[in-house]
Amino acid sequence: MTVQSMTGFSQVEGSNESFDYVWEAKSINGRTFDLRCKLCNGMELFEPIIRRAAARRFSRGSVSVILKLKSHQGNSRLEINRELLNDLIAITQDYVKKSGVKPPRLDGMLALPGVLERKSEVEFSIEESAKFNVLESDLNRVLDDLKVARAYEGERLKKVLANQLASMESLIDQARTSADLRSNRIKERINEHVNTLLDCDGVSIPEERLAQELALVFVKIDIREELDRVEGHIAGVGKLLEQGGLIGRKLDFMAQELNREANTMCAKSNDHKLCEIGIELKTVIDQFREQVQNIE
């Protein structure tokens, strides 16, 4: 199965003997599935149809579906925006009363922007099956195209995530090498310090005591367990990407786990080189989680 993004756009245009129309569908990321419809007057009958059709195709994302209708020029008509005109008349009467100026002419008020509108919206009933069917058919087309667009974006994101996983693996390898070198340096340093303190009496530290001291130090600074868990999470994410489907929530959870292990690693890394690697790892994980938010 492919990886589905929650981001996409599609458009389908059509016409018949009465009107031209445009379906638009666009989608952005969202925690749940949210559908918003913007339809022309008289087209409310399409909303439940749109909701059923979209729910069959998408489970997450904020989806907007827009229908634009424009009648052919011979069918258009002029209408007065009565609400706006009444407001203008009320304001004018109040101003004329206070100032004593001559009231404006009606034709002048009708010429103001927004007062006189050309209506090109098409209204028809569900019984007009021919017109209804062509719109519903292209509604399904635009939603199918949106699903294809989301799948295309999902495959692009899959490659981005795979590259980020590769970067994490490289940083983990660097961290292991640096941690091994640090362990040897710490052991040598502790041995030198203890022998220096006891050398004045000609007494060397017993191997058993040195082992105990080293164990206490290593418990606090050992990051191998965190590195192992990060590697396990990376492998799990890789399997999810290959599996595809609805994996967005799982990937988000895995990103949180990766970030938790990276934080622990940074807290335990009292070595400059390991701190640099840990910070770089956290940066890549943050970028990974940001991209994951777009996966369905």
Buried (B, 14 or more C-beta within 10 A) or exposed (E): EEBBBBBBBBBBEBEEEBBBBBBBBBBBBBEEBBBEBEBBEEBEEBBEBBBEBBEEBBEBBBBBBBBBBBBBEEEBEEEEBEEBBEEBBEEBEEEEEEEEEEEBEEEEBBEEEEBBEEEBBBEBEEEEEEBBEBBBEBBBBBBBBBBEBBBBBBEEBBEEBBEBBEBBBBBBEBBBEBBEEBBEEBBEEBBEEBEEEEEEEEEEBEEEEBEEBBEEBEEEBBBEEBBEBBBEBBEBBBEBBEEBEEBBEBBBEBBEBBBBBBBBBBEBBEBEBBBBBBEBBBEBBEBBBEBBBBBB
